[in-house]
Amino acid sequence: MENDFDCDHINNERSKIFREVFDKISIKSDQELAIALQDYSVAYFEKGGNEKVIWKNVPLMRAYLINKTFSWLQMDSPQNLLECGSAGDISAAISLPNTEVTSYDIDPDIFFNVPYNDLPEEYLGAIGKKKNLEGYGPKDLLGFRRRKLDLVKEALPNWKMEVGDANEIKHPDNSFEAVLVQGTPNMLDFIDEMARVVEPGGFVVSIIHEEIRIGEYESVYKTGRYNTLPEYQFVDSGKLEELGLEKVEIPQEFKEYENLCEWGKNKSSGFVFEVFKKNQPQPFG
């Protein structure tokens, strides 16, 4: 399952409506990000949480962080971007409207609910439709899910989906200006492939959501090991050198996102960043 970019219709009527809606509801400050993350954490982790809050806040938070990260990297509009293990995510396409974004995941069924569920209900209301969240699974006897997926493609003509294994990415060497990971901290399994498909001078970016217990954690930037999933750790320097990647130092401003908001009893949520730049090939002789 995959689709091509509709680049000739990048400003179609529905994509314009979508941009207008998203500009109105998007997160515009770190303070708004912290509030959205707090609401998400309560909705996701506490019993009886609000599923609508989860689906609304995730793409808003991710879009804000992607935009801020690529602005820092002075790459506001990379020509193309591959999101590995995307789980159908559309936030990169939202935050980088002039970038061709490929959402790459091994699970074909995930594309039947996540992209549509990520669309803001305000957008669907603007085109005269009511949002009904889709459950996971491929069942689509009457084609309703495919029609909902068509809404995503019309709203985001710079987004496309591809089914594939990140351990064997189906693209040639040096195909993308940027590669993104947001779903898993376990990049060691497929860092080789990401390094292969990103072009020299391009970036591999990881933005991972973390849950920590206040007073019981050490910073990931100190230990190199994630708190939520301690079995996963940062990619070591030897491996990076082998792959022709250079680790980019994360600014203090971004490190402070690790402990962004408190919620519940002694709990806090935040985001952790890893960024690598692919070295330019050295000329022979």
C-alpha positions, -999 to +999 in steps of 0.1 A: +000+000+000+015+033-010+006+065-029+024+091-049+027+128-041+002+151-055+027+179-060+008+195-089-021+201-065-001+212-034-025+241-030-057+224-037-089+237-020-089+213+009-052+216+016-057+254+018-086+249+043-065+225+063-036+250+066-060+277+077-075+255+103-042+242+116-027+277+118-055+286+141-052+256+165-015+249+163+008+251+194+026+284+193+048+284+225+066+262+249+039+270+275+012+258+252+032+227+245+035+219+282-002+223+287-010+200+258+015+174+270+000+175+305-035+170+291-023+141+269-004+124+298-035+124+320-057+112+291-033+084+281-021+071+314-050+076+338-081+053+338-110+066+318-088+091+298-103+111+270-093+094+237-102+126+217-076+145+237-049+120+228-056+121+191-058+159+190-027+167+211-002+142+196+000+157+161-001+193+175+028+185+199+048+167+173+043+194+146+055+221+170+087+201+179+095+192+143+091+228+132+113+240+160+140+213+155+143+219+117+144+257+122+173+251+147+190+230+120+185+258+095+165+233+073+130+249+073+119+231+042+139+200+033+130+188-002+120+154+012+118+135+045+114+098+054+098+090+088+108+055+099+084+035+120+059+063+115+027+043+126+009+064+100+019+097+116+011+129+096+027+156+119+059+160+097+037+167+067+017+192+087+047+211+101+067+210+068+041+218+042+067+223+014+085+190+021+076+157+005+071+134+035+071+096+033+054+079+062+071+045+064+058+016+085+059-022+084+022-025+094-002-018+066-033-018+089-020+012+108-027+034+079-064+027+081-068+046+114-039+068+125-037+093+096-074+100+097-076+101+135-047+126+134-068+151+113-082+178+136-120+177+140-120+214+133-107+207+098-134+180+092-160+204+104-148+230+080-155+207+050-188+196+064-178+163+079-181+149+115-151+131+130-157+095+141-125+079+154-114+048+136-102+017+154-072-004+144-076-030+117-080-035+080-117-042+078-132-019+052-161-037+036-178-006+023-147+014+015-154+040+043-118+038+056-103+044+022-125+074+017-113+088+050-077+081+039-085+101+008-094+131+030-059+129+045-043+129+010-064+159+000-056+178+031-019+169+029-008+164-007+029+165+005+023+133+025+024+097+013+025+063+029+047+033+023+046-001+038+081-014+045+107-026+070+130+001+083+157-026+085+155-028+046+144+005+034+131+004-002+150+035-014+184+041-030+214+055-011+213+092-005+176+096-013+164+119+015+175+153+029+162+142+063+151+111+082+129+113+112+120+089+141+093+096+166+079+063+177+108+042+191+141+050+209+155+017+195+174+032+166+202+007+168+182-018+148+179+004+118+204+033+121+225+016+093+196+020+069+188+055+079+224+065+075+224+049+040+193+067+026+200+102+041+221+123+017+255+138+027+249+169+047+214+157+056+201+149+091+188+119+110+165+133+138+150+114+167+123+130+189+111+106+216+084+111+243+096+103+278+078+096+311+098+100+342+094+099+380+104+131+397+134+126+419+141+091+406+157+097+373+190+109+357+190+129+325+192+108+294+218+133+281+240+122+311+234+085+311+228+079+274+199+056+284+162+062+282+142+063+314+109+051+300+126+022+282+160+017+299+169-012+277+174+014+249+203+038+248+218+065+226+238+053+196+275+050+205+302+071+189+320+042+174+289+031+155+282+066+143+318+070+129+314+036+111+283+049+094+297+083+085+274+101+110+283+130+133+264+135+165+250+171+167+252+187+202+217+193+215+212+229+227+203+234+263+169+249+253+160+215+238+175+195+267+150+213+290+121+196+272+131+163+289+112+174+321+085+196+306+055+192+327+044+175+359+012+155+362-002+129+386+019+120+417+056+125+412+053+121+374+066+142+346+066+140+309+089+154+282+108+149+250+143+137+242+163+146+211+191+129+192+204+144+159+230+131+135+245+148+104+258+127+076+293+136+067+303+147+032+323+121+013+360+128+013+375+133-021+401+107-032+437+118-037 
